[in-house]
Amino acid sequence: MTQNEALTILKTGANVFLTGEPGSGKSYTINEYVRYLRAHDIEPAITASTGIAATQIGGMTIHSWIGIGIHTELDKQDIHRIASSKHVGKRIRGTNVLIIDEVSMLPPKTLAMVEAVCREARQNYEPFGGLQIILVGDFFQLPPIIKKKDEGDPDQIVLLDEPEARFAYDSSAWTRAHPITCYLTEQHRQDDKNYLGILSAIRDNTFSMKHVKHLEDRRTTYDKVPNEAPKLFSHNVDVDLVNKDMLSQLPGELMEFPMRSYGPAGLVATLKKGCLSPEFLNLKVGASVMFTKNNPRVGFVNGTLGIVEDFREDDNYPMVRTRRGQLITVEPMDWGIEEAGMSKATITQMPLRLAWAITVHKSQGMSLDEAVMDLSEVFEYGQGYVALSRVRRLSGVHLIGWNQRAFQVHPEVIFKEKEFQISSSLAEKEFKELSPKIITQRHEFFIKMCTEGLAK
């Protein structure tokens, strides 16, 4: 399915699961839909399953938006209390479209809690209280962390007898919402056929010695990797050690950039946790850096790499030379949480982080020209796939090593993937058979429902 075909379906107000391989344009499609809604005076709720993902899309975590916080279980009294909260209830009732990004990392019970609170707050017992729900993500990427329930603890309450499961699509809320699957098939990140073949083989569980041979050609050692290429590790401790060590080896003055913040402490803490730029950014001339925010007009996006070349004389702002040779004077940018067009909290920092090393987890959503990867300690399905799929071409991959798990994805997801692809093809066929007049009528009807308070 193309991005335009997916947009056509989204504009009808249908519940949608938007998926596809990394680089297929999921974020672009959602951004286009958000622009369309705002052009019609409809403000969608933009949320994500993690703080990092929420910060990247300029939204909130779904946990904060729905008011469940750190809860992993709810009973009926909890649901009523949260839904009756003045701010949460008003927020949910004033929304017509709810977007949840990186749904692959959302536990099924959490999705069920979100749906239950929406129904209670809106006093509407249709799925998600009648909201259009848009679930975005790729289940081949990092899965959610599921904490085992302590059977000996009588205080643990299971929400609506939600079954133990790993993925959001197993949730009763997903079943009730019955989203149309829009599987994007275009590729906008990788343009290397051999590399695409490797990534597709991992997804299809057909990865073989033929693919290993291609990766063997990219095997290297730390003393031979490009100094400026970011290193992807599976553990935070390795990342911190590399970045601190490399920065300390540079000569020259250390420049410090503290983060500024505005708003309630809880919201500020959420923003800080999700921001890829650190609270205290330390830089020197010669430091390897990565941009952590999008500003194509100036010349960078999240993942653009460069080297600190100097600091501007009047304000000490860093001057970064990108890989493509452009010199950018980096100025502070804001990460914020908005509600109904009003700023609730803001943090301000240079959109940079040290880039000698980064975790695979924090690289999710980035597009890199090259990266050094040590996949020898990969411990989770999809972790190696996420690391590899960040890079545009095989020539940009520098592999230190790998273990058996590095090229494996969750076996359950392989089966589910086929189901999603078939479902998407059927939806594509069904909408192609509709006349342009009927499509337009459906688009206009949904806009009318939202703007005149008639939401389904």
For each residue, the residues with C-beta under 8 A, 3 or more apart:
1: 5 6 182 183 184 185 424 425 427 428
2: 5 6 184 185 186
3: 6 7 25 28 29 32 184 186
4: 7 8
5: 1 2 8 9 182 428 431
6: 1 2 3 9 10 16 18 29 182 184
7: 3 4 10 11 29 32 33 36
8: 4 5 11 12 431 439
9: 5 6 12 14 16 180 182 427 431
10: 6 7 14 16 18 29 33 134 182
11: 7 8 33 36 442 443 446
12: 8 9 439 442 443 446
13: 132 442 445 446 449 450 456
14: 9 10 132 179 180
15: 127 128 132 133 134 177 178 179 180
16: 6 9 10 132 133 134 135 179 180 181 182
17: 103 135 136 169 179 180 181 182 420
18: 6 10 26 29 30 134 135 136 137 182 184
19: 26 136 137 138 139 181 182 183 184 420 424
20: 24 25 26 138 183 184 185
21: 24 138 140 184 187 199 200 203 389
22: 138 141 189 199 386 389 390
23: 187 188 189 190 367 389
24: 20 21 184 185 186 187 188
25: 3 20 28 29 184 186 188
26: 18 19 20 29 30 136 137 138 184
27: 30 31 57 101 136 365
28: 3 25 31 32 188
29: 3 6 7 10 18 25 26 32 33 184
30: 18 26 27 33 34 57 99 101 134 136
31: 27 28 34 35
32: 3 7 28 29 35 36
33: 7 10 11 29 30 36 37 44 134
34: 30 31 37 38 44 46 99
35: 31 32 38 39
36: 7 11 32 33 39 40
37: 33 34 40 42 43 44 97
38: 34 35 41 42 43
39: 35 36
40: 36 37 447 450 451
41: 38 451
42: 37 38 96 97 447 450 451
43: 37 38 95 340 341
44: 33 34 37 95 96 97 98 99
45: 59 65 91 95 97 98 99
46: 34 57 58 59 60 99 101
47: 54 59 60 61 62 65 98 99 100 101
48: 51 53 54 56 57 59 60 61 62 100 101 102
49: 53 61 62 100 101 102 103 104 105 106 110 137 144
50: 53 54 61 102 105 274
51: 48 54 55 61 270 271 273 274
52: 55 56 274 276 361 362 364 365
53: 48 49 50 56 57 101 102 105 274 364 365
54: 47 48 50 51 57 59 60 61 101 270 274
55: 51 52 58 271 274 275 276 335
56: 48 52 53 274 276 302 365
57: 27 30 46 48 53 54 101
58: 46 55 335 336 338
59: 45 46 47 48 54 65 99 101 337
60: 46 47 48 54 64 65 270 337
61: 47 48 49 50 51 54 64 65 270 274
62: 47 48 49 65 66 100 106 110 114
63: 66 68 69 70 110
64: 60 61 67 69 267 270 337
65: 45 47 59 60 61 62 91
66: 62 63 82 88 92 113 114 117 118
67: 64 82 85 87 88 117
68: 63 71 74 82 110 113 114 117
69: 63 64
70: 63
71: 68 74 78 113
72: 107 109 110 147
73: 109 156 157 158 159
74: 68 71 78 79 82 113 116 117 157 159
75: 78 79 157 159
76: 79 80
77: 80 81
78: 71 74 75 81 82
79: 74 75 76 82 83 113 116 117 120
80: 76 77 83 84 120
81: 77 78 84 85
82: 66 67 68 74 78 79 85 88 117 120
83: 79 80 88 89 92 117 120 121
84: 80 81 89 121
85: 67 81 82 88 89
86: 89 90
87: 67 90 91
88: 66 67 82 83 85 91 92 117 121
89: 83 84 85 86 92 93 121
90: 86 87 93 94
91: 45 65 87 88 94 95 339
92: 66 83 88 89 95 117 118 121 122 129 131
93: 89 90 121 122
94: 90 91 340
95: 43 44 45 91 92 98 131
96: 42 44 131 132 449 450 455
97: 37 42 44 45 131 132 134 450
98: 44 45 47 95 118 128 131 132 133 134
99: 30 34 44 45 46 47 59 134 136
100: 47 48 49 62 103 106 111 114 133 134 135 136
101: 27 30 46 47 48 49 53 54 57 59 136 137
102: 48 49 50 53 105 106 136 137 141 364 365
103: 17 49 100 106 111 135 136 137 168
104: 49 137 138 139 140 141 142 143 144 167 168
105: 49 50 53 102 137 141 142 143 144
106: 49 62 100 102 103 110 111 144 168
107: 72 110 111 144 145 146 166 168
108: 111 112 162 163 165 166 167 168 169 170 171 173 174
109: 72 73 112 113 159 162 171
110: 49 62 63 68 72 106 107 113 114 144 168
111: 100 103 106 107 108 114 115 168 171 173 174
112: 108 109 115 116 159 160 162 171 172 173
113: 66 68 71 74 79 109 110 116 117 159
114: 62 66 68 100 110 111 117 118 128 173
115: 111 112 118 119 127 128 129 171 173 176 177
116: 74 79 112 113 119 120 159 160 173
117: 66 67 68 74 79 82 83 88 92 113 114 120 121
118: 66 92 98 114 115 121 122 128 129 131
119: 115 116 122 123 124 125 126 127 128 129
120: 79 80 82 83 116 117 123 129
121: 83 84 88 89 92 93 117 118 129
122: 92 93 118 119 129 130 131
123: 119 120 129
124: 119 129 130
125: 119 129
126: 119 129 130 456
127: 15 115 119 130 133 173 176 177 178
128: 15 98 114 115 118 119 131 133 173 177
129: 92 115 118 119 120 121 122 123 124 125 126
130: 122 124 126 127 455 456
131: 92 95 96 97 98 118 122 128 455
132: 13 14 15 16 96 97 98 446 456
133: 15 16 98 100 127 128 177 179
134: 10 15 16 18 30 33 97 98 99 100 179
135: 16 17 18 100 103 168 174 179
136: 17 18 19 26 27 30 99 100 101 102 103
137: 18 19 26 49 101 102 103 104 105 141
138: 19 20 21 22 26 104 141
139: 19 104 143 167 169 410 413 416 417
140: 21 104 202 203 382 385 409 410 413 417
141: 22 102 104 105 137 138 364 382 385 386
142: 104 105 360 361 364 380 382 383 386
143: 104 105 139 166 167 380 381 382 410
144: 49 104 105 106 107 110 166 167 168
145: 107
146: 107 164 166
147: 72
148:
149: 153 156 158 164
150: 153 156
151:
152:
153: 149 150 156
154:
155:
156: 73 149 150 153
157: 73 74 75
158: 73 149 161 162
159: 73 74 75 109 112 113 116 162
160: 112 116 172
161: 158
162: 108 109 112 158 159 171 172
163: 108 170 172
164: 146 149
165: 108 170 171
166: 107 108 143 144 146 170 410 412
167: 104 108 139 143 144 170 412 413 416
168: 103 104 106 107 108 110 111 135 144 171 174
169: 17 108 139 174 416
170: 108 163 165 166 167 174
171: 108 109 111 112 115 162 165 168 174 175
172: 112 160 162 163 175 176
173: 108 111 112 114 115 116 127 128 176 177
174: 108 111 135 168 169 170 171 177 179
175: 171 172 178
176: 115 127 172 173
177: 15 115 127 128 133 173 174
178: 15 127 175
179: 14 15 16 17 133 134 135 174
180: 9 14 15 16 17 423 427
181: 16 17 19 420 423 424 427
182: 1 5 6 9 10 16 17 18 19 424 427
183: 1 19 20 420 421 423 424 425
184: 1 2 3 6 18 19 20 21 24 25 26 29
185: 1 2 20 24
186: 2 3 24 25
187: 21 23 24 190 191 196
188: 23 24 25 28
189: 22 23 367 389 392
190: 23 187 195 196 199 389 392 393
191: 187 392 393
192: 195 196 392 393 394 395
193: 196 197
194: 197 198 214 394
195: 190 192 198 199 214 391 393 394 397
196: 187 190 192 193 199 200
197: 193 194 200 201 211
198: 194 195 201 202 207 211 214 215 388 394
199: 21 22 190 195 196 202 203 385 388 389
200: 21 196 197 203 204
201: 197 198 204 206 207 208 211
202: 140 198 199 205 207 211 384 385 388 407 408 409
203: 21 140 199 200 385 409 414 417
204: 200 201 414
205: 202 409 411 414
206: 201
207: 198 201 202 211 212 407
208: 201 211 212
209: 212 213
210: 213 214
211: 197 198 201 202 207 208 214 215 407
212: 207 208 209 215 216
213: 209 210 216 217
214: 194 195 198 210 211 217 218 394
215: 198 211 212 218 219 397 399 402
216: 212 213 219
217: 213 214
218: 214 215 394 397 398 399
219: 215 216 399 400 401
220: 224 225 372 398 399 400
221: 224 225 400
222: 225 372 400
223:
224: 220 221
225: 220 221 222 229 231 372 398 400
226: 229 370 372 398
227: 288
228: 288 305 307 323
229: 225 226 305 370 371 372 396 398
230: 288 290 305 355 356 357 358 368 370 371 372
231: 225 239 242 356 357 358 371 372 373 374
232: 357 358 359 360 363 371 372 373 374 387 390
233: 236 238 239 242 357 358 359 360 374 377
234: 238 359 360 374 375 377 378 379 380 383
235: 238 239 359 377
236: 233 239 240 359
237: 240 241
238: 233 234 235 241 242 357 374
239: 231 233 235 236 242 243 357 358 359
240: 236 237 243 244
241: 237 238 244 245
242: 231 233 238 239 245 246 356 357
243: 239 240 246 247 354 356 357
244: 240 241 247 248
245: 241 242 248 249
246: 242 243 249 250 287 288 354 356
247: 243 244 250 254 282 283 284 287 354 356
248: 244 245
249: 245 246
250: 246 247 284 285 286 287
251: 284 286
252: 284 285 286
253: 284
254: 247 282 283 284
255: 282 283 284 311 316 318
256: 280 281 282
257: 280 281 282 283 349 350
258: 279 280 281
259: 272 275 277 278 279 280 281 347 348 349
260: 332 347 348 349
261: 268 271 272 345 346 347 348
262: 268 343 345 346 347
263: 267 268 337 343 344 345 346
264: 267 268 344 345
265: 268 269
266: 269 270
267: 64 263 264 270 271 337 344 345
268: 261 262 263 264 265 271 272 345 347
269: 265 266 272 273
270: 51 54 60 61 64 266 267 273 274 337 345
271: 51 55 261 267 268 274 275 335 336 337 345 346 347
272: 259 261 268 269 275 279 347
273: 51 269 270
274: 50 51 52 53 54 55 56 61 270 271 335
275: 55 259 271 272 278 292 335 347 349
276: 52 55 56 292 302 353 362
277: 259 281 292 293 349 350 351 352 353
278: 259 275 281 349 353
279: 258 259 272 349
280: 256 257 258 259
281: 256 257 258 259 277 278 349 350 352 353
282: 247 254 255 256 257 354
283: 247 254 255 257 287 289 308 311 318 352 354
284: 247 250 251 252 253 254 255 287 308
285: 250 252 308 309 310 311
286: 250 251 252 307 308
287: 246 247 250 283 284 307 308 354
288: 227 228 230 246 305 306 307 354 355 356
289: 283 305 306 307 308 318 320 352 353 354 355
290: 230 303 304 305 306 352 353 354 355 358
291: 295 300 301 302 303 304 305 306 320 330 351 352
292: 275 276 277 302 351 352 353
293: 277 300 302 333 335 351
294: 300 301 302
295: 291 298 299 300 301 333 351
296: 299 300 301
297:
298: 295 328
299: 295 296 304 322 326 328
300: 291 293 294 295 296 304 306 322 328 351
301: 291 294 295 296 304 367
302: 56 276 291 292 293 294 365 366
303: 290 291 366 367 368 390
304: 290 291 299 300 301 322 323
305: 228 229 230 288 289 290 291 322 323 355 368 369
306: 288 289 290 291 300 320 321 322 323 328
307: 228 286 287 288 289 320 321
308: 283 284 285 286 287 289 311 318 319 320
309: 285 319 320 321 327
310: 285 318 319
311: 255 283 285 308 316 317 318 319
312: 315 316 317 318 319 329
313: 316
314:
315: 312
316: 255 311 312 313
317: 311 312 329 330 331 350
318: 255 283 289 308 310 311 312 329 330 350 352
319: 308 309 310 311 312 327 328 329 330
320: 289 291 306 307 308 309 327 328 330 352
321: 306 307 309 325 326 327 328
322: 299 300 304 305 306 325 326 327 328
323: 228 304 305 306 369
324:
325: 321 322
326: 299 321 322
327: 309 319 320 321 322
328: 298 299 300 306 319 320 321 322
329: 312 317 318 319
330: 291 317 318 319 320 350 351 352
331: 317 350
332: 260 348 349 350 351
333: 293 295 348 349 350 351
334: 346 347 348
335: 55 58 271 274 275 293 346 347 348 349
336: 58 271 343 344 345 346 347
337: 59 60 64 263 267 270 271 343 344 345 346
338: 58 341 342 343 344
339: 91 342 344
340: 43 94
341: 43 338
342: 338 339
343: 262 263 336 337 338 346
344: 263 264 267 336 337 338 339
345: 261 262 263 264 267 268 270 271 336 337
346: 261 262 263 271 334 335 336 337 343
347: 259 260 261 262 268 271 272 275 334 335 336
348: 259 260 261 332 333 334 335
349: 257 259 260 275 277 278 279 281 332 333 335
350: 257 277 281 317 318 330 331 332 333
351: 277 291 292 293 295 300 330 332 333
352: 277 281 283 289 290 291 292 318 320 330
353: 276 277 278 281 289 290 292 358
354: 243 246 247 282 283 287 288 289 290 357
355: 230 288 289 290 305 358
356: 230 231 242 243 246 247 288
357: 230 231 232 233 238 239 242 243 354
358: 230 231 232 233 239 290 353 355 362 363
359: 232 233 234 235 236 239 362 363
360: 142 232 233 234 363 364 378 383 386 387
361: 52 142 364 386
362: 52 276 358 359
363: 232 358 359 360 366 368 371 386 387 390
364: 52 53 102 141 142 360 361 386 390
365: 27 52 53 56 102 302
366: 302 303 363 390
367: 23 189 301 303 390 392
368: 230 303 305 363 371 390 391 392 396
369: 305 323 391 392 393 396
370: 226 229 230 391 395 396 397 398
371: 229 230 231 232 363 368 387 390 391 396 397 398
372: 220 222 225 226 229 230 231 232 398 400
373: 231 232 387 388 397 398 399 400
374: 231 232 233 234 238 377 400 401
375: 234 378 383 384 387 399 400 401 402 403 406
376: 400 401 402 403 406
377: 233 234 235 374 403
378: 234 360 375 383 384 402 403 405 406
379: 234 383 405
380: 142 143 234 383 405
381: 143 405 408 409 410 413
382: 140 141 142 143 385 386 409 410 413
383: 142 234 360 375 378 379 380 386 387 405 406
384: 202 375 378 387 388 402 405 406 407 408
385: 140 141 199 202 203 382 388 389 407 409
386: 22 141 142 360 361 363 364 382 383 389 390
387: 232 360 363 371 373 375 383 384 390
388: 198 199 202 373 384 385 391 397
389: 21 22 23 189 190 199 385 386
390: 22 232 303 363 364 366 367 368 371 386 387
391: 195 368 369 370 371 388 394 396 397
392: 189 190 191 192 367 368 369 396
393: 190 191 192 195 369 396 397
394: 192 194 195 198 214 218 391 397
395: 192 370
396: 229 368 369 370 371 391 392 393
397: 195 215 218 370 371 373 388 391 393 394
398: 218 220 225 226 229 370 371 372 373
399: 215 218 219 220 373 375 402
400: 219 220 221 222 225 372 373 374 375 376
401: 219 374 375 376
402: 215 375 376 378 384 399 406 407
403: 375 376 377 378 406
404: 408
405: 378 379 380 381 383 384 408
406: 375 376 378 383 384 402 403
407: 202 207 211 384 385 402
408: 202 381 384 404 405
409: 140 202 203 205 381 382 385 413 414
410: 139 140 143 166 381 382 413 414
411: 205 414 415
412: 166 167 415 416
413: 139 140 167 381 382 409 410 416 417
414: 203 204 205 409 410 411 417 418
415: 411 412 418 419
416: 139 167 169 412 413 419 420
417: 139 140 203 413 414 420 421
418: 414 415 421 422
419: 415 416 422 423
420: 17 19 181 183 416 417 423 424
421: 183 417 418 424 425
422: 418 419 425 426
423: 180 181 183 419 420 426 427
424: 1 19 181 182 183 420 421 427 428
425: 1 183 421 422 428 429
426: 422 423 429 430
427: 1 9 180 181 182 423 424 430 431
428: 1 5 424 425 431 432
429: 425 426 432 433
430: 426 427 433 434
431: 5 8 9 427 428 434 439
432: 428 429
433: 429 430
434: 430 431 438 439
435: 438 439
436: 439 440
437: 440 441
438: 434 435 441 442
439: 8 12 431 434 435 436 442 443
440: 436 437 443 444
441: 437 438 444 445
442: 11 12 13 438 439 445 446
443: 11 12 439 440 446 447
444: 440 441 447 448
445: 13 441 442 448 449
446: 11 12 13 132 442 443 449 450
447: 40 42 443 444 450 451
448: 444 445 451 452 454
449: 13 96 445 446 452 454 455 456
450: 13 40 42 96 97 446 447 454 455
451: 40 41 42 447 448
452: 448 449
453:
454: 448 449 450
455: 96 130 131 449 450
456: 13 126 130 132 449
